[in-house]
């Protein structure tokens, strides 16, 4: 009976926090580009990435699975924005990479056009995970079973040292990276193109996959694990969102946040409230844990 229990409250809170972070991250980056002078922007972006990495490192030393997960999540978001997207943007602009323009409109910014060149680095890290790490990631576990079969336990003998903050950080960044690589492959007219049927099928597949992942998430009782599952679910879900936005099937309000202030403020308010609730729960759980230890002593 316990196995069939569904944790709707935890799942919805976790899912919505991560979901709200996606458009807010886009909007934040655009507002920084719009209002900060170029030199200030570069320093601010670098500081943003450094702050994200610092949060992740601090998260290694805090107690509690939920708290460590939150440090990894928020640190990962800052890291991705500051040291991945903005750094790609800096070097793309510095060396004159031109955006992709269709019918007089920019459809792909320069930083995303050069992102596919990082595929080898992504594969390098994935090789380490597939061959060297026993992990709770369903995808990596499936790949290990697919490639190694009965020799899986012989080849992948033990897990790497696990710090929840770093695990969350790596999950977020590797999945964001993978989905961007997938999208750039789909959008490239040399391969498929943004209106190719296969592109839409990939989007549909990700949407269906996200639904199954959400159902799986509903069964996770622990806050930390639920949040980590929400990260994966939202990133997969966001892939069809990007494809639909690319094809003008809906208005991406986060692309022009200054023209959709009310909507963005609502998203920000929801994010802040839910994030505050998660932080409160993590602190409360930690206090309870300390109380139990004192009683036991």
Backbone bond lengths (Angstrom), bond angles and torsions (degrees), N, CA, C in turn:
res aa  C-N    CA-C-N  psi(-1)  N-CA   C-N-CA  omega(-1)  CA-C   N-CA-C  phi
1 X - - - 1.470 - - 1.523 110.87 -
2 X 1.329 115.32 -40.86 1.461 120.52 -178.24 1.522 111.62 -63.55
3 X 1.350 115.75 -34.25 1.456 119.69 -177.05 1.525 112.08 -66.87
4 X 1.332 116.65 -28.12 1.458 120.12 -176.81 1.530 112.49 -87.81
5 X 1.313 117.32 -2.63 1.460 120.51 -178.57 1.524 110.43 -66.49
6 X 1.321 115.91 139.41 1.461 121.14 -179.50 1.522 109.31 -114.89
7 X 1.321 115.27 133.30 1.459 121.96 -176.16 1.532 108.95 -102.97
8 X 1.323 115.30 76.26 1.458 121.16 -175.23 1.527 111.91 -62.98
9 X 1.321 116.85 -43.24 1.465 119.97 -177.73 1.515 112.14 -60.84
10 X 1.320 116.33 -52.47 1.463 120.76 -179.79 1.527 111.24 -61.16
11 X 1.317 115.54 -42.87 1.461 119.57 -176.35 1.524 111.70 -66.42
12 X 1.321 116.77 -43.65 1.467 119.88 -179.51 1.524 111.37 -66.28
13 X 1.325 116.79 -41.79 1.471 119.81 178.85 1.526 110.16 -62.94
14 X 1.320 116.44 -48.41 1.468 120.70 -179.53 1.527 111.03 -61.09
15 X 1.327 115.40 -46.84 1.465 120.51 -178.03 1.525 111.28 -62.50
16 X 1.326 116.75 -45.01 1.465 120.15 -176.40 1.523 112.29 -69.51
17 X 1.331 117.34 -35.07 1.469 119.55 177.25 1.524 110.24 -60.61
18 X 1.325 115.85 -49.03 1.467 119.36 -179.14 1.527 110.60 -68.62
19 X 1.332 116.36 -39.51 1.467 120.12 -179.83 1.525 111.14 -62.24
20 X 1.321 117.53 -44.12 1.471 120.61 179.15 1.523 111.58 -64.54
21 X 1.326 116.12 -30.50 1.467 119.64 -178.84 1.524 112.04 -65.48
22 X 1.323 117.67 -26.96 1.467 120.38 -176.91 1.531 112.07 -66.36
23 X 1.334 119.97 -57.62 1.468 118.80 178.35 1.521 112.76 -66.09
24 X 1.337 116.94 -32.44 1.463 119.27 179.13 1.526 110.94 -65.10
25 X 1.330 116.55 -38.53 1.460 119.88 177.48 1.516 111.80 -63.18
26 X 1.334 116.20 -43.89 1.469 120.63 176.97 1.529 110.63 -60.59
27 X 1.327 115.49 -48.42 1.463 120.37 -176.80 1.527 111.24 -64.51
28 X 1.324 116.41 -40.81 1.464 120.91 -179.88 1.521 110.98 -60.89
29 X 1.320 115.77 -42.95 1.463 120.26 179.51 1.528 110.80 -63.93
30 X 1.318 116.78 -42.81 1.466 120.93 -179.29 1.526 111.03 -65.79
31 X 1.321 116.96 -40.38 1.466 120.33 179.30 1.527 111.16 -67.08
32 X 1.321 117.08 -37.62 1.465 119.90 175.80 1.525 110.65 -62.19
33 X 1.324 116.32 -43.29 1.467 120.51 178.87 1.528 111.04 -62.10
34 X 1.320 115.69 -37.08 1.461 120.49 -173.31 1.526 112.57 -77.49
35 X 1.324 116.90 -37.14 1.460 119.25 -169.79 1.528 114.74 -106.81
36 X 1.322 118.12 -13.68 1.463 119.37 -179.66 1.525 110.76 -100.58
37 X 1.338 117.46 136.92 1.470 119.91 173.55 1.528 109.51 -60.87
38 X 1.333 118.00 152.72 1.472 121.11 -174.60 1.524 114.73 -51.17
39 X 1.335 117.22 -47.84 1.468 119.17 -177.76 1.522 110.55 -65.14
40 X 1.321 116.09 -45.11 1.466 120.31 178.57 1.522 110.77 -61.81
41 X 1.324 115.89 -38.68 1.462 120.93 179.88 1.524 111.30 -59.76
42 X 1.333 116.50 -43.85 1.462 119.92 -177.99 1.529 111.00 -64.36
43 X 1.329 116.25 -43.78 1.466 119.48 179.34 1.533 110.92 -66.70
44 X 1.328 115.79 -40.92 1.466 120.00 -179.88 1.526 110.76 -64.27
45 X 1.327 116.24 -41.85 1.465 120.37 179.98 1.525 110.96 -64.87
46 X 1.335 116.01 -41.23 1.460 119.10 179.21 1.526 110.64 -65.28
47 X 1.334 115.70 -40.36 1.464 120.05 177.78 1.525 110.88 -64.34
48 X 1.327 115.89 -35.54 1.464 121.27 178.63 1.529 110.49 -61.85
49 X 1.321 115.98 -47.21 1.459 119.79 178.47 1.515 112.28 -64.12
50 X 1.340 116.05 -40.04 1.467 120.19 179.07 1.526 110.85 -64.31
51 X 1.330 115.81 -40.12 1.467 120.02 178.06 1.526 110.42 -63.30
52 X 1.332 115.86 -39.15 1.458 119.63 178.08 1.513 112.09 -62.58
53 X 1.327 116.21 -45.80 1.465 120.21 178.70 1.526 110.60 -63.13
54 X 1.331 116.49 -39.77 1.467 120.48 178.86 1.530 110.86 -61.83
55 X 1.332 116.56 -41.39 1.465 120.05 177.91 1.525 111.23 -60.37
56 X 1.314 115.85 -42.66 1.467 120.12 -179.58 1.524 110.38 -63.37
57 X 1.327 116.61 -43.33 1.469 120.62 -179.46 1.525 110.60 -66.01
58 X 1.325 116.72 -42.93 1.467 119.94 176.56 1.526 109.99 -60.03
59 X 1.334 115.49 -37.98 1.456 120.02 -179.83 1.516 113.94 -60.97
60 X 1.321 116.96 -24.16 1.467 120.57 177.62 1.527 110.50 -64.11
61 X 1.330 116.33 -31.10 1.462 120.70 -172.07 1.529 113.79 -98.91
62 X 1.338 117.39 -9.37 1.463 118.32 177.71 1.521 109.28 -80.25
63 X 1.316 115.66 160.64 1.460 121.14 -178.50 1.525 110.18 -100.96
64 X 1.301 115.40 143.61 1.458 120.31 176.26 1.517 112.03 105.84
65 X 1.318 115.77 129.63 1.462 121.47 -177.12 1.526 112.06 -62.85
66 X 1.331 116.83 -41.49 1.469 120.12 -178.58 1.520 111.01 -66.73
67 X 1.313 116.97 -44.32 1.467 120.71 179.86 1.525 110.66 -62.55
68 X 1.311 116.75 -44.14 1.461 120.01 179.12 1.529 110.88 -62.89
69 X 1.326 116.10 -38.53 1.465 120.20 178.08 1.519 111.05 -62.93
70 X 1.330 117.02 -42.81 1.466 120.74 -179.81 1.526 111.38 -66.01
71 X 1.323 117.07 -39.49 1.464 119.70 176.38 1.529 109.97 -61.79
72 X 1.327 116.46 -42.28 1.460 119.98 179.11 1.515 112.57 -66.47
73 X 1.335 116.21 -38.67 1.466 120.98 -179.97 1.523 111.51 -65.89
74 X 1.324 116.72 -55.73 1.467 119.79 -176.65 1.528 111.36 -68.43
75 X 1.328 116.10 -37.53 1.461 118.93 176.01 1.516 111.72 -64.18
76 X 1.321 116.15 -40.03 1.462 120.45 179.36 1.517 112.61 -64.89
77 X 1.322 116.58 -39.35 1.469 120.36 178.73 1.527 111.06 -63.40
78 X 1.338 116.22 -43.99 1.468 119.85 178.91 1.527 110.86 -66.94
79 X 1.319 115.82 -40.85 1.466 120.74 179.93 1.526 110.59 -61.53
80 X 1.329 116.51 -47.43 1.470 120.29 -178.30 1.526 110.90 -61.29
81 X 1.321 116.01 -44.35 1.463 119.44 -178.99 1.520 111.63 -66.71
82 X 1.335 116.36 -46.77 1.458 120.09 -173.34 1.513 114.98 -79.43
83 X 1.331 116.56 -46.12 1.465 119.75 -171.95 1.523 114.14 -102.78
84 X 1.304 117.67 -5.26 1.466 119.63 175.90 1.529 109.74 -111.23
85 X 1.319 116.54 -67.51 1.468 119.10 -174.70 1.530 112.28 -65.59
86 X 1.333 116.72 -47.10 1.465 118.33 -177.61 1.527 112.05 -70.37
87 X 1.332 117.79 -33.93 1.463 119.17 177.33 1.529 111.09 -68.29
88 X 1.321 116.59 -40.52 1.466 119.27 174.89 1.523 110.48 -61.35
89 X 1.326 115.33 -40.91 1.464 119.61 178.64 1.526 111.16 -63.12
90 X 1.322 116.30 -43.09 1.468 120.64 -178.50 1.527 111.17 -59.25
91 X 1.334 116.43 -49.63 1.465 119.02 -176.67 1.526 112.06 -74.44
92 X 1.318 116.93 -30.62 1.468 118.96 175.36 1.527 110.39 -63.67
93 X 1.326 115.94 -44.32 1.467 119.98 179.16 1.524 111.67 -70.57
94 X 1.313 115.93 -38.29 1.468 120.15 -178.03 1.526 111.65 -62.31
95 X 1.320 116.61 -37.63 1.460 119.92 -177.01 1.527 113.06 -104.40
96 X 1.320 115.67 17.15 1.456 120.22 168.47 1.513 116.87 73.50
97 X 1.323 117.45 29.53 1.465 119.55 175.55 1.530 108.41 -70.48
98 X 1.308 116.25 128.05 1.458 120.95 -177.08 1.530 111.21 -90.69
99 X 1.323 117.28 145.79 1.470 119.59 177.04 1.522 111.07 -70.66
100 X 1.311 115.89 162.54 1.461 120.41 173.45 1.523 108.17 -85.11
101 X 1.320 115.86 122.64 1.462 121.25 -176.22 1.524 109.54 -117.51
102 X 1.319 116.09 129.06 1.466 122.19 177.47 1.523 108.21 -127.22
103 X 1.322 115.78 123.31 1.469 121.76 -179.36 1.530 111.98 54.56
104 X 1.333 114.78 40.29 1.457 120.26 177.20 1.516 115.13 76.99
105 X 1.329 117.77 6.80 1.466 121.65 -178.33 1.525 109.89 -120.27
106 X 1.338 115.93 136.35 1.463 120.55 177.28 1.528 108.79 -72.52
107 X 1.323 115.83 118.52 1.465 119.78 179.75 1.530 111.94 -104.37
108 X 1.332 116.61 -24.58 1.465 120.29 176.32 1.522 108.92 -140.36
109 X 1.318 116.14 124.01 1.458 120.52 179.85 1.529 110.43 -74.10
110 X 1.341 116.71 157.51 1.476 120.53 -175.92 1.520 113.97 -55.99
111 X 1.339 117.08 -39.10 1.467 119.32 -176.16 1.525 112.43 -62.95
112 X 1.333 116.12 -30.92 1.466 119.07 179.65 1.525 111.55 -81.56
113 X 1.322 116.21 -25.06 1.466 119.55 177.77 1.528 111.64 -67.91
114 X 1.346 116.54 -30.97 1.469 118.37 -179.73 1.530 112.27 -92.18
115 X 1.324 117.26 -7.53 1.463 119.63 -179.38 1.529 113.44 -60.45
116 X 1.347 120.53 -37.74 1.472 118.92 178.37 1.524 114.02 -56.98
117 X 1.334 117.25 -21.95 1.464 120.25 178.25 1.525 111.77 -67.83
118 X 1.331 117.15 -12.63 1.468 120.57 179.67 1.527 112.17 -90.33
119 X 1.332 117.46 4.68 1.468 120.46 -176.78 1.527 111.83 -55.64
120 X 1.321 117.02 -40.70 1.465 120.44 -179.80 1.517 112.38 -61.15
121 X 1.334 116.86 -38.58 1.462 120.34 178.48 1.534 110.71 -67.20
122 X 1.341 115.12 -38.47 1.464 119.34 177.70 1.528 110.36 -63.03
123 X 1.331 116.34 -43.28 1.459 120.32 179.14 1.524 111.47 -65.66
124 X 1.320 116.40 -34.46 1.462 120.63 178.28 1.529 110.28 -58.50
125 X 1.333 115.85 -47.26 1.468 120.05 -179.29 1.525 110.80 -69.25
126 X 1.331 116.86 -39.54 1.460 120.18 179.01 1.530 111.32 -63.12
127 X 1.324 116.56 -34.81 1.466 119.92 178.09 1.525 110.66 -61.67
128 X 1.321 116.14 -41.00 1.467 120.32 177.53 1.527 110.27 -61.60
129 X 1.326 116.57 -45.72 1.466 120.12 -179.10 1.528 111.51 -64.34
130 X 1.316 117.01 -44.07 1.465 120.22 -174.86 1.528 111.77 -68.91
131 X 1.328 117.32 -39.38 1.463 120.22 -175.46 1.526 113.49 -93.42
132 X 1.324 117.69 -22.32 1.465 119.36 -168.89 1.522 115.40 -117.57
133 X 1.325 118.81 -3.03 1.461 117.59 -170.51 1.519 112.74 -134.78
134 X 1.326 115.21 123.68 1.456 119.86 164.50 1.522 106.32 -81.32
135 X 1.302 116.55 125.14 1.455 119.61 -171.88 1.517 110.57 -141.66
136 X 1.332 115.13 161.48 1.455 120.32 177.14 1.517 113.08 -83.91
137 X 1.328 117.06 -1.28 1.468 120.77 -179.82 1.528 109.47 -68.98
138 X 1.319 116.64 122.83 1.461 120.85 -177.18 1.529 111.61 -63.72
139 X 1.329 116.74 -38.63 1.463 119.84 -178.63 1.523 111.32 -65.06
140 X 1.327 116.13 -48.92 1.465 119.33 -178.23 1.530 110.62 -65.42
141 X 1.324 116.72 -40.22 1.466 119.97 177.28 1.524 110.89 -61.52
142 X 1.333 116.64 -40.89 1.467 120.85 178.25 1.526 111.11 -65.20
143 X 1.333 116.70 -42.04 1.466 120.18 178.61 1.525 111.03 -63.80
144 X 1.323 116.27 -39.08 1.467 119.46 178.24 1.524 111.08 -63.91
145 X 1.324 116.77 -41.05 1.465 120.05 177.41 1.526 110.73 -66.45
146 X 1.338 116.03 -38.06 1.462 120.71 -179.31 1.524 111.30 -66.35
147 X 1.333 116.55 -45.80 1.465 120.72 -175.22 1.531 113.06 -80.63
148 X 1.327 116.32 -37.83 1.464 119.64 -170.86 1.527 113.82 -104.16
149 X 1.327 116.58 -19.74 1.456 120.04 178.81 1.513 112.47 57.15
150 X 1.333 116.17 -128.52 1.462 121.22 -177.58 1.528 112.61 -70.23
151 X 1.329 116.69 -15.35 1.464 119.84 -179.78 1.528 112.71 -89.85
152 X 1.334 116.29 7.37 1.465 120.51 -177.17 1.524 112.03 -53.77
153 X 1.331 117.44 -50.85 1.465 120.53 -177.35 1.525 112.20 -69.30
154 X 1.312 116.01 -23.08 1.464 120.01 177.83 1.523 111.17 -77.40
155 X 1.334 116.68 -36.31 1.465 121.18 -178.22 1.529 111.09 -83.82
156 X 1.324 115.82 -45.18 1.471 120.22 179.40 1.524 106.68 -104.11
157 X 1.308 115.70 93.24 1.465 119.91 -168.57 1.521 113.99 -86.02
158 X 1.334 117.71 -28.92 1.466 118.74 -176.53 1.524 110.23 -156.47
159 X 1.306 114.51 165.28 1.466 120.41 178.81 1.521 110.42 -82.17
160 X 1.328 115.33 154.18 1.455 119.77 170.87 1.530 108.72 -74.00
161 X 1.321 116.30 164.28 1.465 119.66 175.85 1.522 108.93 -55.72
162 X 1.322 116.20 130.49 1.460 120.21 -172.95 1.524 111.40 -108.54
163 X 1.315 115.23 117.27 1.458 122.37 169.22 1.529 106.05 -116.67
164 X 1.310 116.83 119.69 1.464 120.44 -172.87 1.519 112.26 -57.65
165 X 1.319 116.92 -38.48 1.465 120.57 179.39 1.526 110.94 -60.67
166 X 1.323 116.22 -46.67 1.465 120.71 -179.46 1.529 110.43 -69.65
167 X 1.326 116.56 -38.21 1.465 120.47 177.87 1.528 110.84 -59.68
168 X 1.329 116.17 -46.09 1.468 121.06 178.91 1.522 110.91 -63.82
169 X 1.313 115.40 -44.03 1.464 122.29 178.66 1.531 111.26 -58.44
170 X 1.321 116.50 -46.37 1.463 120.60 -179.56 1.525 111.30 -69.17
171 X 1.327 116.67 -39.32 1.468 119.92 177.80 1.521 110.59 -58.85
172 X 1.322 115.92 -49.12 1.461 120.74 -178.78 1.522 111.58 -60.01
173 X 1.318 116.32 -50.50 1.461 119.85 -174.62 1.523 112.83 -71.47
174 X 1.327 117.39 -39.46 1.462 119.46 179.50 1.524 111.28 -67.12
175 X 1.332 116.83 -37.88 1.463 119.31 -179.88 1.528 111.58 -73.59
176 X 1.330 116.68 -39.69 1.469 119.57 175.56 1.526 109.68 -60.30
177 X 1.301 115.24 -45.36 1.462 122.24 -179.74 1.528 110.27 -60.23
178 X 1.332 116.05 -48.01 1.464 120.78 -178.38 1.525 111.53 -61.50
179 X 1.321 116.38 -43.02 1.466 119.47 -177.78 1.526 111.70 -70.08
180 X 1.326 117.28 -35.17 1.462 119.44 175.33 1.528 110.84 -66.41
181 X 1.328 116.82 -40.87 1.466 119.81 176.81 1.529 110.48 -61.37
182 X 1.326 116.04 -42.15 1.462 120.41 178.41 1.527 111.05 -62.54
183 X 1.325 116.19 -45.55 1.466 120.10 -179.23 1.527 111.63 -64.08
184 X 1.324 116.49 -42.74 1.463 119.00 -179.96 1.531 111.42 -64.88
185 X 1.338 116.33 -34.31 1.462 120.18 175.40 1.529 110.14 -65.25
186 X 1.325 115.80 -43.91 1.469 119.79 -179.64 1.524 111.68 -65.03
187 X 1.328 116.80 -40.72 1.464 120.38 -175.92 1.523 112.89 -73.50
188 X 1.320 116.95 -23.26 1.467 121.26 -176.02 1.530 109.63 -69.47
189 X 1.316 116.16 118.24 1.467 120.57 -178.04 1.525 112.48 -66.96
190 X 1.330 117.52 -17.54 1.466 119.87 175.04 1.528 111.75 -70.24
191 X 1.322 116.03 -20.08 1.463 120.92 178.95 1.531 110.62 -110.84
192 X 1.330 116.59 -66.47 1.463 120.01 -179.08 1.525 111.47 -124.04
193 X 1.329 116.23 -68.86 1.461 121.25 -174.14 1.518 109.76 111.27
194 X 1.337 116.06 149.80 1.463 118.90 -173.01 1.525 113.81 -68.28
195 X 1.331 118.24 -17.42 1.467 120.57 179.32 1.533 112.48 -108.35
196 X 1.307 115.86 11.84 1.467 119.94 179.97 1.535 110.06 -71.51
197 X 1.325 118.15 142.11 1.476 120.24 179.06 1.526 113.47 -55.24
198 X 1.337 116.95 -36.17 1.465 119.60 179.95 1.525 110.74 -65.03
199 X 1.330 116.59 -35.58 1.467 120.18 177.08 1.522 110.53 -60.63
200 X 1.330 115.99 -44.77 1.465 119.59 178.25 1.529 111.43 -67.45
201 X 1.325 116.97 -35.09 1.464 120.10 177.24 1.527 111.13 -65.68
202 X 1.330 115.91 -38.64 1.467 119.90 176.81 1.527 110.00 -63.49
203 X 1.331 115.73 -42.81 1.459 119.48 176.98 1.520 111.72 -61.19
204 X 1.330 116.10 -42.92 1.466 120.67 178.67 1.526 110.63 -64.42
205 X 1.329 115.93 -41.62 1.461 119.78 178.58 1.517 111.95 -61.50
206 X 1.326 116.23 -41.08 1.466 120.12 178.13 1.527 111.24 -66.43
207 X 1.324 116.45 -37.58 1.463 120.16 178.47 1.526 110.86 -63.98
208 X 1.324 116.11 -46.36 1.466 120.29 178.15 1.532 109.96 -63.16
209 X 1.328 115.67 -42.48 1.460 119.68 178.28 1.514 112.10 -60.71
210 X 1.333 116.27 -40.33 1.465 120.57 179.61 1.526 111.33 -63.73
211 X 1.331 116.76 -35.70 1.468 120.61 177.96 1.530 110.05 -63.62
212 X 1.325 116.60 -45.95 1.463 120.02 178.98 1.530 111.12 -65.14
213 X 1.323 116.49 -36.75 1.462 120.11 177.94 1.525 110.77 -66.26
214 X 1.333 116.23 -38.25 1.465 120.36 177.85 1.527 110.41 -63.89
215 X 1.329 116.48 -41.10 1.466 120.61 177.65 1.530 110.22 -61.89
216 X 1.326 115.50 -40.36 1.467 120.21 176.80 1.527 110.54 -64.11
217 X 1.322 115.62 -40.67 1.465 120.59 -179.45 1.522 111.57 -62.60
218 X 1.325 116.88 -33.64 1.465 121.32 -179.12 1.527 112.45 -58.59
219 X 1.313 117.17 -23.12 1.465 121.24 -176.07 1.525 112.96 -92.99
220 X 1.329 116.89 0.74 1.470 120.55 -176.92 1.524 109.39 -93.27
221 X 1.311 116.39 118.25 1.465 121.23 -173.93 1.525 113.22 -83.04
222 X 1.326 117.27 -35.36 1.469 120.72 -174.67 1.526 110.69 -76.44
223 X 1.331 116.42 137.35 1.460 121.01 -178.79 1.525 111.73 -58.92
224 X 1.331 116.81 -49.25 1.459 119.97 -175.93 1.515 112.62 -59.60
225 X 1.327 116.24 -49.48 1.462 120.59 -179.97 1.525 111.29 -64.32
226 X 1.330 116.35 -35.30 1.461 120.49 179.20 1.530 110.72 -65.57
227 X 1.321 116.21 -41.94 1.472 120.13 178.29 1.525 110.52 -64.19
228 X 1.321 116.58 -42.40 1.469 119.55 -179.79 1.526 111.13 -64.15
229 X 1.319 116.54 -37.51 1.467 119.62 176.18 1.525 110.26 -68.09
230 X 1.330 116.40 -35.41 1.464 120.45 178.55 1.524 111.09 -63.54
231 X 1.321 117.24 -36.52 1.467 120.71 178.64 1.526 109.89 -58.86
232 X 1.326 115.61 -49.61 1.464 119.79 179.90 1.528 110.96 -63.63
233 X 1.329 116.46 -42.77 1.463 120.91 -177.53 1.523 111.44 -62.93
234 X 1.323 116.43 -45.82 1.464 120.64 -177.68 1.527 111.22 -66.86
235 X 1.316 117.37 -41.56 1.467 119.53 -178.72 1.527 110.57 -63.89
236 X 1.323 117.08 -41.39 1.466 120.14 176.57 1.528 109.95 -65.84
237 X 1.332 116.55 -42.03 1.465 121.25 178.30 1.528 111.47 -62.66
238 X 1.319 116.74 -34.17 1.463 120.72 -176.26 1.526 112.37 -70.39
239 X 1.318 117.52 -19.97 1.469 120.60 179.37 1.528 111.92 -60.91
240 X 1.349 120.08 -51.64 1.471 118.40 175.45 1.524 113.03 -65.39
241 X 1.330 117.20 -28.14 1.470 119.46 175.84 1.524 109.78 -61.52
242 X 1.336 116.09 -44.67 1.467 120.69 178.60 1.534 110.93 -63.59
243 X 1.316 116.48 -42.10 1.469 120.16 -178.74 1.528 110.63 -65.36
244 X 1.319 117.05 -42.43 1.465 119.99 178.76 1.525 111.25 -65.97
245 X 1.327 116.32 -40.67 1.459 119.38 177.66 1.514 111.98 -64.75
246 X 1.315 116.07 -38.82 1.471 121.34 178.88 1.528 110.97 -60.71
247 X 1.322 116.15 -34.13 1.461 121.02 -178.03 1.531 112.73 -97.92
248 X 1.335 115.73 18.33 1.472 122.11 175.01 1.528 113.22 57.45
249 X 1.332 115.76 34.19 1.459 119.28 177.02 1.524 111.71 -82.94
250 X 1.320 116.63 -12.76 1.462 121.98 171.40 1.521 107.92 -159.17
251 X 1.308 116.00 167.45 1.460 121.67 -176.52 1.528 110.06 -90.73
252 X 1.330 116.98 116.09 1.463 121.39 178.02 1.530 108.89 -79.34
253 X 1.312 116.20 93.94 1.463 120.35 -174.11 1.522 112.19 -65.31
254 X 1.335 117.89 -25.24 1.464 121.00 -178.42 1.527 112.16 -74.84
255 X 1.328 117.65 -12.49 1.465 120.49 176.87 1.526 110.52 -74.85
256 X 1.333 116.30 -31.37 1.469 122.08 176.45 1.527 108.98 -126.91
257 X 1.328 117.07 69.24 1.472 119.74 -173.67 1.524 113.73 -62.28
258 X 1.335 117.44 -30.78 1.465 119.73 -179.13 1.523 112.10 -68.43
259 X 1.331 116.95 -18.69 1.464 120.92 177.40 1.528 112.34 -94.10
260 X 1.317 115.75 -4.90 1.473 120.58 -179.20 1.528 108.78 -135.37
261 X 1.317 114.82 53.64 1.466 120.31 -174.25 1.523 111.45 -61.68
262 X 1.319 116.92 -46.19 1.468 120.47 -177.07 1.522 111.45 -59.63
263 X 1.328 115.95 -47.54 1.467 119.72 -178.61 1.528 111.51 -63.58
264 X 1.339 115.90 -42.20 1.460 119.15 -178.61 1.526 111.47 -69.13
265 X 1.323 116.93 -35.14 1.469 120.31 177.34 1.527 109.94 -65.31
266 X 1.320 116.72 -39.06 1.469 120.33 177.73 1.525 110.50 -62.99
267 X 1.334 116.31 -45.21 1.470 120.20 178.43 1.523 110.36 -61.73
268 X 1.338 116.17 -42.61 1.464 120.66 178.98 1.527 110.86 -62.74
269 X 1.330 116.48 -42.91 1.465 120.43 -179.61 1.528 111.20 -63.03
270 X 1.326 116.04 -43.30 1.468 120.05 177.96 1.525 110.29 -62.00
271 X 1.329 115.83 -43.82 1.462 120.35 -179.99 1.528 110.99 -61.45
272 X 1.327 116.76 -47.42 1.467 120.89 -177.90 1.525 110.71 -62.73
273 X 1.321 116.69 -44.81 1.466 120.51 -178.90 1.530 111.43 -63.38
274 X 1.324 116.09 -46.32 1.461 119.12 -178.39 1.531 111.57 -70.45
275 X 1.332 116.43 -38.31 1.467 119.58 177.14 1.526 110.43 -64.21
276 X 1.335 116.21 -40.61 1.465 120.21 177.59 1.528 110.48 -62.51
277 X 1.323 116.18 -38.87 1.464 120.41 178.20 1.531 110.62 -63.93
278 X 1.330 116.36 -42.88 1.465 119.79 178.41 1.526 111.32 -63.64
279 X 1.320 115.98 -41.74 1.465 119.79 178.44 1.526 110.15 -63.53
280 X 1.334 115.99 -42.10 1.472 120.64 177.47 1.526 110.98 -60.06
281 X 1.333 116.36 -45.01 1.461 120.05 -179.77 1.527 111.01 -63.74
282 X 1.335 116.06 -38.99 1.465 118.90 -179.74 1.523 111.02 -66.86
283 X 1.329 116.55 -38.89 1.466 120.21 178.18 1.526 110.95 -69.50
284 X 1.318 116.10 -38.89 1.460 120.83 179.11 1.520 110.63 -64.63
285 X 1.326 115.73 -44.15 1.464 119.80 178.76 1.522 110.93 -62.89
286 X 1.331 115.47 -37.77 1.461 119.80 179.79 1.526 110.45 -67.11
287 X 1.348 116.63 -39.25 1.463 120.49 178.89 1.521 110.50 -64.07
288 X 1.335 115.19 -40.99 1.458 119.26 178.17 1.514 111.73 -63.42
289 X 1.337 115.09 -37.69 1.461 120.23 179.21 1.523 110.84 -64.40
290 X 1.340 116.55 -41.46 1.465 120.76 178.67 1.519 110.53 -64.92
291 X 1.353 115.12 -40.91 1.457 119.23 -179.88 1.513 112.10 -61.80
292 X 1.328 115.80 -40.12 1.457 120.42 178.56 1.521 110.83 -64.20
293 X 1.334 116.38 -39.85 1.458 120.19 179.89 1.524 111.53 -64.79
294 X 1.355 116.18 -40.58 1.464 119.93 179.91 1.522 110.61 -65.79
295 X 1.338 115.69 -40.52 1.460 119.80 179.54 1.519 110.78 -63.70
296 X 1.335 114.77 -41.92 1.463 119.74 179.76 1.518 111.48 -64.99
297 X 1.350 115.46 -35.36 1.463 119.67 -179.93 1.521 110.45 -69.31
